[in-house]
Amino acid sequence: FRHTPGHTPESLSIVIYEHADDAEPYAVLTGDTLFIGDVGRPDLLSSVGVTADELGRELYRSLHDKLLTLPDVTRVFPAHGAGSACGKNLSTETQSTIGEQRETNYALAPMTEAEFVAVVTEGQPTAPGYFAFDAGLNRRQRELLDETEPPAPLRLDEVLAHQRDGAAVLDTRDGNEFSIGHLAGSLNVGAGGRFAEYAGSVVRPDTPIVLVTDPGGELEAKVRLGRIGFDRVLGVLDDHVAAFVANPDVVEPSSRVTASELEARLGEVTLVDVRNPGEVRLGMIEGAHHLSVADLRDRLDELDPDAPTVVYCAGGYRSILASSLLREAGFTDVSDLLGGYGAWTAHLGRSEVAAGSPS
């Protein structure tokens, strides 16, 4: 075991030998310290009193003094690949070698400790709110998550009662289905995307949760939430289609606009860009407010709830989530941009870069 702090103070890497008498190791399990193409984020614990600068310097020393001292042929097996919020450039590859990473990983290029800290903290996506919550959970004993028992089916009246009592209603269906009709006040976090990460970004830790899912999707949603410590799932709406048809008074559609429709309304609407800072630096729609998904709930007071508002992201997954959050918070006229910034630039035939840096 090698203590490799940096992503967290307690991070460990495990050096594996194929045979007890081997002179060189077979592999190293690097956890969240070294990824394929990236290194662990040192900024996730700032909310609990550990600064990114402190952990960044420890990460530099862990990499250079503990991992890069291993032979180049040592295989690298990290804890995460592409899709994790624990880094900004994670590869889709699942294994590499120390030598390959020494040559190709941007964070392992020759640089000083101070330069390293600046490089690895710049352009990181906003940390989901549940990270600090999970850091506390990981230090306590918890009951095992039952990954075989689906959430209990609930009648619509039970769901509405839970919602009135403060439960979050998470609708995990595709955004297009959600936009056709959904329970008023529900949040759309599609199961087909980075579901747990974004659910943990918009739902407060320890909030009771009721699910609306496609048939058969309820157990997966419960398990994915449980893996980030969100295990207060009260149940799932039973036969949501029949419930919605029989009770249209509690169902509402959501508005989605095309790039051409948005172009015609520029100057009349408040634009909200919910992408991450690194994405925004490459271009954004002029005049847009930048509020990443993870920041949105805490910064609602920066927006006018009565103003016509259009939300966009890169492709549409995050924007319909964000627009549902705004409606849940009482915003009266909210749409999201179909196809996101990609559709916008394709419509204009260019990339539009706004002046200044993202907020």
N, C-alpha and C positions, 0 to 999 in steps of 0.2 A: 504494500500500500504506500502511495506517495501523497502527502498532503499538498494539494494544489489549489490553494485559495485564490479567489479572484472573481469568479462568477458569484460565489457565496463564500463566506469565511470558512465554512466547514468542508468545502469541496475536496473530494478524493479522486485519485486516478489509481487504477489497479494494473500492475505489470504482470503479464501472464507468461509463464514458461511452459513449453510443451512437455519437457521432461525435467525431472528434478535436478539432473546434473548438467543441463544445457548452460553454455557460457553466455549466450545471448537470448534475450526474450523473444517470444513468438509474437506477442501483441501487447497493446496497452488499451485498457478501457478508460477513455478520457472523460466520461460523463459530460458535463457542460463546460469543461475547461477548453478543450480543443475540438472543433467541429471540422468537417470536410469543407474547406474553403472559408472558414471563419473561426472565431474564438468566442467564448462566452461573454455575455454582456456584463459589465461591472456596475451598471447603473440601476439595477432592479431593487436594491434594498435601501435606496436613499430615503424612502418614506419612513423607514424604521431606524434611522440614525447612522447608517453606514454610507459614506460618500462614495461616489463613482471614482473620484480621484484616488482614494485609499485602496479600493478594491482593484482599480485599474493597475496601480503599481504592483500590487500583490500578484495580479494575473500575469504581468510582464515577467516577474521573477519566476513564477510557477512554470511558465512556458519555456523560458530560456535556461533555467537552472534544474528543472525536474523532468521535462518532456523532451526538449530538443537535445538533451545529452544522451538520449537513447539512440541505438544504431539506426541508420536510415532505413533498413529493411524491416524495422518493427512495424507491424500492422497497427492501424489506428481504427478503433471502433468507438464512435461517440454515442451519446445517449439520444441525440436528435438528428433529424435531417430536415430537408426543406419543409416549410410549413409551420415551423416552430417560431414563436416570438422571442426565443432566447438568443437570437443573433439576427444580423441583417443580410447575410450573404451565404446562407446555408445551402450546400449542394444537395442535389437529388441522389448522389452516390451515398452508399451506406458504409463504405470502408475505404481506406487509403493506406499510405505508409508515412512514417515520419519524414522520409526523404522527399516524397511527393509534396507534402504539405510545406516543407521548408522551401521548396522551389516555387510553389503556386499560390500559397495562401497569403493574401494581401497583408494580413496582420502579423505575419512572420518575416516580412521583408526587413532588411537592416534598418534600424532606427533606434533613437534613444528612448529611454523610458517615458519621458515627457511627450515625445512625438507619438509613441504608441498609445498613451492614454487619450490624446486628442483624436487619433484616428479611430479607435474602437468605440468612442462615445459619440462621435459625429454621425448624424443621420439615422440614429436608431429609431425604430417605431416607438410610439408612446407605450409605456409599460401598462399592460392590463391591470386593472385595480385589484384583481384577486392575487397577484403575485405576493404582495406584502402579507395578505391574509393567509396564504398558503405557507409562507415562511414561519408563521406562528403555529399553524396546524402541524407542521412537520416536526415540531419540537414536543408535541404532546401525543399521548397514546390515544388512538382512535379505533373505533370498531371497524372490522373488516367490511368492505363494500360488498353487498350481495349482488353479483352480476348475473344472477339467474332469475330473479323475481321481478317481473315487470311492474310498473306503477299501477296503482288501483284505478279502474275505470270510474269516472265521475259523471253524474248527470249535469246538465247545463246549469241548473239552479245551484248545485253545489259549487261549480266553478265560479259562478257570479258571486256567491257568498264569500268564497276564499279571496276573490279579487277585491271585494269591498273591505275585507279585513287586512289588506295590504300585500297579498300574494302577487307575484309577477306572473303573467300569463305569457309563456314562451311558445310561439307558433313556429314550428321547425319546417314547415312546408316551403316549397320553392317560392321565390318572390313573386312570380307571375300568378300563381294560385292564390297567394296571400292577398295580392292587389285586387283580385276579383271580389273577395269577400272574406272578412275575418272578424273575430270578436273585438268589439270596440275596446281600445286601451291595451290590446295585446302587442307584444314585440315580436317582430319577424327576425329570427336568427336561423337561417336555413341549415338543415342537417347536411346539405351537400357541400358546405364550405368549412371554414375553420370555426366550427360551431362552439366548442367549449371556450376557446379564446375570446370570441366576441360576446358570448353570453356572459362570461366573467367580466367583460368590459362595461356592460350596461346594467347588469343586475348587481345590487349591493350584496356583499357576502352575508350569509345567514338569512337572506330573504326567502320565505317560502315560495315554491314554484309550482305552477300548474302547467302541464304540457298540452299542446295541440299538435298532433303529428299525423303523417300519413299512416294508414293501417300497417301495423308491424314495426313501426319505427320508434315506439315508445320506450322499449328496453334499451336500445342503443343510446337514445337521448339521455335517459336516466344515468347510464353508466358513464357516458362522456362527461356529464356534469359532475358526477361523483368523483371523477378522477382529478378534478380541480378543487375538491372540497365542498362543492355545492350539492349536498346530499339531502336537502330538505324538499324533496319532490313529493308533493301531496297526492298527485295522481295525474291522470290524463283524461281529457274530455272524450267521452264515449261517443263514437259515431258522429264526428263533427259535422259531416255533410247533412245528416238528418236533423241535427240540432239547429244548424244554421237555417235550413229551409223552413223549419217549423217556427223559428223565432227571428224573423228578419229585423225586428226592432233593435236587436242587440248586435247586429252585424253591419259593418260598413266596408266600402271599398277604399282603396288608396289610389291617389293620382300619380301617374307616371307620364313624363313628357319626353318627346323625341328631341334630338339636337336642333332640328329645324324649328320646332315649336319654342324651344328655349331661346333661340336666336331672335325670334320675333318678339319675345318678352323681355329682352335685356333692358335694364334700366327701370323695369317695373317690379322686379322681384329681388329679394335678398338671396344671394347665392352663398351656399355653405359647402366648403370642400372638406370632406371628412377623411381624406387620405393621410398617410403618415408623412412626417417632415421630409424624408428623403425623396418621396414621390413628388411632393409639391415643389421642391427645388428644381425639378426638371421641367416644370411648367404648370400653370394653373390658369383658370379663366379669370380674366382681368376683373377686379372688383370683388372677388369672392372672399368671404371670411374663412380662414383656416381653423377648423376645430376638429381634431381627429376624433374618431369614434370613442376612444378611451377617455378623452377629455370632455366629451359633449355634455354629459349629465351635470358635471360640476361647473359648466360655463354657460348654462342656458340663459343666464341673466344678461349675456352680451348680445342676445338676439331679441327682436320684437315679436312676441307671440301672435300679434294681430297682422303682421306684414305677410304678404304672399312670399313664400319661401320655397326655393328649389335646392335640393341637396344632391351632391354628386360625389362619386368615388372613382375608382379606376374602371370598373366594369359593371357595377350595379348591385353587387352583393351587400356591400356595406351601406350604400345609400338608402336602400329600402329599409334596412335596420334602423338607420339614423332617422329617417322620416317617420317611422313608427314610434320611435322614442319621443320625437317632438310632438306628435299627436297625443301620445300618452301624457305628455307634460302640459297639454292644453293649447298647443299651437293650432290655429284654426284653418290655415290654408297652406298645406305642405304637399309638395310633389317631389319625386326624385327623377333623375335623368337616366333614361334607358340607355344602357351601354356605357354610361359613365364618361370619363374624360377621353377614353379611347374613341368613343363614338363622336364626341365633340370635335376632336382634332381631325378625325376622318371626314367629318362634315365640312370643316373649314379648309381642309387640305393642308394644314400646317399645325405646328405646335405653338400655342400661345403662352408666353411667359409673362407673368405679372411682375411688376417692379417690387423689389424688396424681398425680404426673407419671410418664410412662414412663421406665424406666431406660435 
